[in-house]
């Protein structure tokens, strides 16, 4: 059977960093197995993309927030709380964060990547005229991808699926006030009214989308991991009792909620004081942007000898550190509205085939996935966390490692190949309709 061609509008695609790029790479890699050949439309990337994929890059002047930071002589790649040139009291002040959020609400409407719209529409329209495409897929954030896709849909009358890795106005951490949200909601409804189907990452999130976009078919397709990465790295476990976290910790954000490693630090300190864990053979590792707040917490809990921040490392190094670790730390967001949100880090951890310790946040889709697969445990109380750590530590003492007891057949349900298969089913449905 002849393959169909798909135009994919996305800001994120490797080598652009970020978990979001992995979802799109998985689609580009595995959709051809299910009869779809994707062509990726994206702004100019920070390096050469994988030659296996058809990638069309457009010019892009840069996001408006980064350009504003440069004009203000601030570091463009750091958040407001991390700017070294601003006094700490100002950086951490609530008024400062409110002013910054107010400024963003105006200059970054509908998002900070809005200046890509012209280039995306022009290049996308030329592609649709020059080549035969059977469907169109846009993936957000940023939501500018959907604005581009809507214009391409209107001009070319092509079936369009809008993929929401994060929801637009219904996301639990919507950062702006009611006036901005009113405008955003109007724009979302007007834009998505042209879509033939919607996709998001979980059933609870799909229910939310369905409540706003009534009558639109909405499908839940989680993120995943690449099965090929599981076999590429075979690394011995560390001799120490290691707990590893890779990635950014969002502890101070404009959203109010946060990821909080403090319960782990408290539990470890108490277990060490009680003589139940030996600090000489215990090591907690954070690989990601150094966080002054976390360093302060480490010192406050007197854990400077066993809890270390190693800074940001290349992705291949992060994957290696995951695979050699006894335990992987997953930090959920402390927000009751998080029940339907999978953190992208979860799927990367699944590929590492090491036990996952999830702390924080409500019981929801993360808890269900860990229980279904046996890949880890989600705990919310200090007492439960201490019991779990003692159990894993005893196992480590007896055998030299913490055992991995996941049901691999269940884990593979969350692979990129399975994700692509589900997308292909949705695409076939809108094309054959």
C-alpha positions in Angstrom: 0.0 0.0 0.0 1.3 3.4 -1.0 2.3 5.6 2.0 0.6 8.9 2.7 2.5 12.1 3.3 2.0 14.2 6.4 3.1 17.8 7.0 4.1 18.4 10.7 4.2 21.9 12.0 6.3 22.0 15.2 8.7 24.4 17.0 10.4 21.5 18.8 12.5 18.9 16.9 16.0 17.6 17.5 18.6 18.9 17.9 16.5 21.6 19.6 16.7 20.6 23.3 13.7 19.7 25.4 11.5 16.8 26.2 9.0 18.1 23.6 11.4 17.3 20.8 11.4 13.6 21.7 7.6 13.2 20.9 8.1 14.7 17.5 11.3 12.6 16.8 9.3 9.5 17.8 6.7 10.4 15.2 9.2 11.1 12.5 11.0 7.8 13.2 8.0 5.4 13.5 5.1 6.8 11.5 6.5 5.4 8.3 6.0 1.9 9.7 2.3 2.7 9.7 1.9 4.1 6.3 2.7 7.8 6.9 5.8 9.7 5.7 6.2 12.9 7.8 7.8 16.2 6.6 8.8 18.4 9.5 8.3 22.1 9.2 10.2 24.0 11.9 12.2 27.2 12.6 15.9 27.0 12.0 17.4 24.5 14.3 20.5 24.9 16.5 22.3 22.1 14.6 21.9 19.7 11.8 18.9 17.4 12.1 19.1 13.6 11.7 19.5 12.9 7.9 16.9 10.1 8.1 14.2 12.7 8.5 12.7 15.1 6.0 13.1 18.5 7.8 12.3 21.9 6.3 13.7 24.8 8.3 12.4 28.4 8.0 14.0 31.6 9.1 13.1 32.8 12.6 14.1 36.1 14.3 13.9 34.6 17.8 11.3 34.6 20.5 10.2 38.0 21.8 11.0 37.3 25.5 14.6 36.5 24.7 14.9 39.6 22.6 13.5 41.7 25.4 16.0 40.2 27.9 18.9 41.1 25.6 17.6 44.7 25.4 17.5 44.9 29.2 21.0 43.4 29.3 19.8 40.3 31.1 21.0 36.8 30.4 18.7 35.4 27.7 18.9 31.8 28.8 18.1 32.3 32.5 14.8 32.9 34.3 14.2 36.1 36.2 15.1 34.4 39.5 18.5 33.3 38.1 19.7 36.7 36.8 23.0 37.4 38.5 22.8 41.1 37.8 19.7 41.6 39.8 19.8 41.7 43.7 18.4 38.6 45.3 15.6 40.4 47.1 14.3 41.9 43.8 14.6 38.6 42.0 12.6 36.7 44.6 10.0 39.5 45.2 6.4 38.8 44.4 5.9 42.3 42.9 8.8 41.7 40.5 7.3 38.4 39.3 3.9 40.0 38.9 5.4 42.9 36.8 7.3 40.4 34.6 4.2 38.3 34.1 2.2 41.4 33.2 4.9 42.4 30.6 4.9 38.9 29.1 1.1 39.0 28.8 1.3 41.8 26.4 4.5 41.2 24.4 4.1 37.5 24.1 0.5 37.2 22.7 -0.4 34.5 21.9 3.1 33.3 22.8 6.7 34.4 22.6 7.2 32.5 19.3 4.6 34.6 17.4 7.1 36.0 14.9 7.5 32.5 13.4 3.9 32.7 12.1 4.7 34.6 8.8 7.6 32.3 8.0 5.7 29.1 8.9 2.6 30.0 6.8 4.7 31.1 3.8 6.9 28.0 3.7 4.1 25.6 4.6 1.8 26.9 1.9 4.7 26.5 -0.7 5.2 23.0 0.4 1.5 22.1 0.1 1.5 23.6 -3.4 4.7 21.8 -4.5 4.0 18.3 -3.0 1.0 16.1 -2.5 0.1 15.9 1.2 -2.7 13.9 2.7 -2.9 15.5 6.1 -1.6 18.2 8.4 -0.5 17.9 12.1 0.5 20.7 14.4 2.0 20.2 17.8 2.0 22.7 20.7 3.3 24.5 22.6 3.9 27.0 21.3 0.4 27.6 20.2 1.7 29.6 17.2 2.0 26.1 15.5 -1.8 25.8 15.6 -2.2 29.3 14.2 0.0 28.4 11.3 -1.8 25.1 10.7 -5.2 26.8 10.8 -4.1 29.2 8.0 -2.7 26.3 6.0 -6.0 24.4 6.5 -8.1 27.3 5.3 -6.0 27.9 2.2 -5.5 24.3 1.2 -8.6 22.4 2.6 -6.4 19.6 4.0 -7.4 17.4 7.0 -5.8 18.8 10.2 -5.0 17.3 13.6 -4.1 19.6 16.4 -1.8 17.9 19.0 -1.6 19.5 22.5 1.4 18.3 24.5 0.2 21.1 26.8 -3.3 22.5 26.8 -3.8 26.1 25.7 -6.2 28.0 28.0 -7.2 25.0 30.1 -3.7 24.1 31.3 -3.5 23.9 35.0 -0.6 26.4 35.2 -2.1 29.1 33.0 0.1 32.0 34.0 -1.9 35.1 33.0 -4.9 37.0 34.4 -8.6 36.8 33.4 -8.4 39.5 30.7 -5.6 37.8 28.9 -7.4 34.4 29.3 -10.6 35.9 27.8 -8.7 36.9 24.6 -6.8 33.6 24.6 -10.0 31.5 24.9 -11.6 33.4 22.0 -8.5 32.8 19.9 -8.3 29.1 20.8 -12.0 28.5 19.9 -11.7 30.4 16.7 -8.5 28.6 15.7 -9.4 25.0 16.7 -12.8 25.2 15.1 -11.0 24.4 11.9 -9.4 21.3 13.2 -10.7 17.8 12.2 -9.5 16.1 15.4 -7.6 16.9 18.6 -4.9 14.9 20.4 -3.6 15.4 23.9 -1.5 13.3 26.3 -3.9 11.7 28.7 -7.6 10.9 29.2 -8.2 13.6 31.9 -6.6 16.2 29.6 -8.7 14.9 26.7 -11.9 15.3 28.8 -10.9 18.9 29.5 -10.4 19.6 25.8 -13.7 18.0 24.9 -15.5 20.3 27.4 -14.3 23.3 25.6 -14.3 22.1 22.0 -17.7 20.4 21.9 -18.3 18.1 19.0 -14.6 17.7 18.2 -13.2 14.2 18.4 -10.4 14.2 21.1 -7.9 11.4 21.4 -5.5 10.7 24.3 -2.0 9.6 23.1 0.7 9.7 25.8 4.3 10.5 25.2 6.8 7.6 25.1 10.3 6.4 24.9 12.4 5.0 22.1 12.9 1.3 22.4 16.2 1.6 20.4 17.7 3.6 23.2 17.0 0.8 25.7 19.5 -1.5 23.9 22.1 1.1 23.0 23.4 1.7 26.5 24.3 -1.3 28.7 26.0 0.3 31.7 27.0 -1.3 35.1 25.2 0.0 38.2 27.1 2.3 40.6 28.7 0.7 43.6 27.0 3.4 45.8 23.4 3.6 46.8 22.6 6.3 44.1 19.5 8.3 43.6 19.6 10.4 40.4 17.6 13.2 38.9 18.2 14.6 35.5 16.7 17.9 34.1 15.6 21.2 35.3 13.8 21.6 38.7 11.0 24.1 38.4 10.8 25.3 42.0 10.2 29.0 41.5 7.9 29.8 38.5 5.3 32.3 37.4 2.8 29.5 37.8 2.9 29.3 41.6 3.1 25.5 41.9 6.5 23.8 41.9 8.6 20.6 42.0 10.0 20.0 45.4 12.9 17.7 46.3 12.8 18.7 50.0 10.8 15.7 51.2 13.6 13.4 49.9 16.3 15.5 51.7 14.3 15.4 54.9 13.7 11.6 54.7 17.4 11.0 54.0 18.5 13.1 56.9 16.2 11.4 59.3 17.2 7.9 58.1 20.9 8.8 58.5 20.3 10.2 62.0 18.4 7.0 62.9 21.4 4.9 61.7 19.4 3.2 59.0 21.3 4.5 56.0 25.1 4.8 55.8 26.0 8.3 54.3 29.4 7.0 53.2 27.9 4.8 50.5 24.9 7.0 49.6 24.9 9.6 46.8 22.1 11.8 45.5 22.9 13.3 42.1 21.2 16.2 40.3 22.1 16.7 36.7 20.6 20.0 35.4 20.9 23.7 35.8 22.3 24.4 39.3 19.7 25.8 41.6 20.7 28.2 44.5 17.4 27.3 46.3 18.3 23.6 46.2 21.8 24.2 47.4 20.4 26.1 50.4 18.1 23.2 51.2 21.0 20.7 50.9 23.0 22.8 53.4 20.0 23.2 55.7 19.6 19.4 55.9 23.4 18.9 56.5 23.6 16.8 53.3 26.4 18.5 51.5 28.6 15.4 51.5 26.1 13.1 49.8 23.8 15.4 47.7 25.5 17.0 44.7 24.5 19.3 41.9 26.6 18.4 38.8 25.2 21.0 36.4 23.8 20.5 32.9 25.2 17.6 30.9 24.7 16.4 27.3 21.7 14.1 26.8 23.8 11.1 26.1 25.6 11.6 29.5 22.3 12.1 31.3 21.0 8.8 29.8 24.1 7.0 31.0 23.8 8.5 34.5 20.2 7.2 34.6 21.1 3.7 33.5 23.8 3.3 36.1 21.7 4.7 39.0 20.2 2.5 41.7 17.0 4.7 41.8 15.7 7.5 39.6 14.0 10.5 41.1 10.8 11.9 39.5 9.5 15.2 40.9 5.8 15.8 40.2 4.3 19.2 40.4 2.7 20.1 43.7 -0.7 21.0 42.3 -4.0 19.1 42.7 -4.8 19.8 39.0 -1.9 17.7 37.9 -3.9 14.4 38.0 -3.9 14.2 34.2 -0.3 15.3 33.5 2.6 13.0 32.7 6.0 14.6 33.1 8.1 14.0 30.0 10.9 12.8 32.2 8.8 9.8 33.2 9.1 8.2 29.8 12.8 8.8 29.6 13.2 7.0 32.9 11.1 4.1 31.6 13.8 3.5 29.0 16.5 3.4 31.6 15.0 0.3 33.2 15.7 1.4 36.8 13.2 1.8 39.7 11.5 5.2 39.7 10.8 7.1 42.9 8.0 9.7 42.3 7.4 12.2 45.0 5.0 15.2 45.2 1.8 16.0 43.4 -1.6 14.2 43.6 -2.3 10.6 42.7 -3.2 10.5 39.0 -1.9 9.2 35.7 1.7 9.0 36.9 0.7 6.8 39.8 -1.5 4.7 37.6 1.3 4.1 35.1 3.9 3.2 37.7 1.4 0.7 39.3 0.4 -0.7 35.9 3.9 -1.3 34.8 5.6 -2.0 38.2 8.3 0.5 37.1 8.3 2.5 40.3 6.4 3.9 43.3 4.6 7.3 43.9 4.7 8.4 47.6 3.4 11.6 49.1 4.2 11.4 52.8 7.5 11.5 54.6 6.7 8.3 56.5 5.9 6.4 53.3 9.0 7.7 51.7 11.2 6.6 54.6 9.6 3.1 54.5 10.3 2.8 50.8 13.9 4.0 51.0 14.6 1.6 53.9 13.3 -1.3 51.8 15.3 -0.4 48.8 18.4 0.3 50.9 18.1 -3.2 52.6 17.8 -4.8 49.1 20.9 -2.8 48.0 22.9 -4.0 51.1 22.0 -7.7 50.5 22.6 -7.9 46.8 24.6 -4.8 45.9 21.7 -3.4 43.8 18.1 -2.4 43.9 16.2 -4.8 41.8 14.2 -3.8 38.7 10.9 -5.6 38.7 8.8 -3.9 36.0 6.6 -5.8 33.6 8.4 -5.1 30.4 5.4 -6.0 28.2 3.4 -3.3 30.0 6.2 -0.8 29.8 6.5 -1.2 26.0 2.9 0.1 25.7 4.5 3.5 26.3 7.1 3.3 23.5 7.4 5.7 20.6 6.4 3.0 18.2 3.1 2.5 20.0 2.6 6.3 20.2 3.1 6.5 16.4 0.7 3.6 15.8 -2.0 5.5 17.7 -1.4 8.7 15.7 -1.6 6.8 12.5 -5.0 5.5 13.4 -6.2 9.0 14.1 -4.7 10.2 10.8 -6.3 7.4 8.8 -9.6 8.2 10.4 -9.6 11.9 9.4 -8.4 11.1 5.9 -10.9 8.4 5.2 -13.8 10.4 6.8 
